[in-house]
Amino acid sequence: MAKDKDRFIMSHKEGSQLSIEGVRMIFVDKVTGVNYFALCNGGGGTALTPLLDADGRVVVTNPALLTD
């Protein structure tokens, strides 16, 4: 992948840094298609984990279907 392209896209964002729940985001790796769940709160805490489906499998989006 070219260096001038970002590898990850944000596919979803909700919430607020000012709320106790923080900001919840889903990022997709444009190379592998793996989806990641990220949580950032106003207190400086951040968490990142692969997004899992109801059966505990990693959610993967077909990279060919991704658009910037």
N, C-alpha and C positions, 0 to 999 in steps of 0.2 A: 504494500500500500504506500502511496506517495506520502512524503513527509508533510506536504501542505494540506493534507486532509485530516480531519479529526476522526479518530477511530470509534468514538462513542457518540451516540445521539440520545437526547433525553426524549423519551416517548410519552411521559406523563409526569405531571407535577401538581401537587395539591398541598394545602395547608399554609401555615405562616410561621416564620421564625419567632414571631412574638407570642405564639400560642404554646401551651405546654406540650401539645402533640408534635410540634415542629413541622418541618417541610418533608413530605414524602415524595420520592421521585423514583421513576423506573428508567434505567439506562439500558441501551442495547448496544452490544459490541457488533460493529458493522462487518467484522471479519468472521467471527464464529457464530453470531446470531444469539449468543447467550444473553438473557435478560438479568439485570441486577436491580435489587431493591435497595435504595439509600434513604436514610433518615438523618436529618440534620435538625438539631434544636438550638434555640437561642442561647443556651448555656455553654455552647462550645462542643457538645457531644455529637459525634457522627458515627453511623453504623452503615456497613455495606455487606450485602450477602447475595448469593445467587437467588433469583426468584424461583420458587417451587410451585408446581401445580398441586391439585388435590391429592394426587397419588405419591407426592414426594419427589417427582422427577423435575429436573431443571427445565425451565421454560426456554425454548429456543425458537427464534423467529428466523425464517428463511432469509439469509442476507440478500438474496436477489430481489426480495420484495421491499427492502428498506429504501427510503428516500430521505434526503437531507432537508 
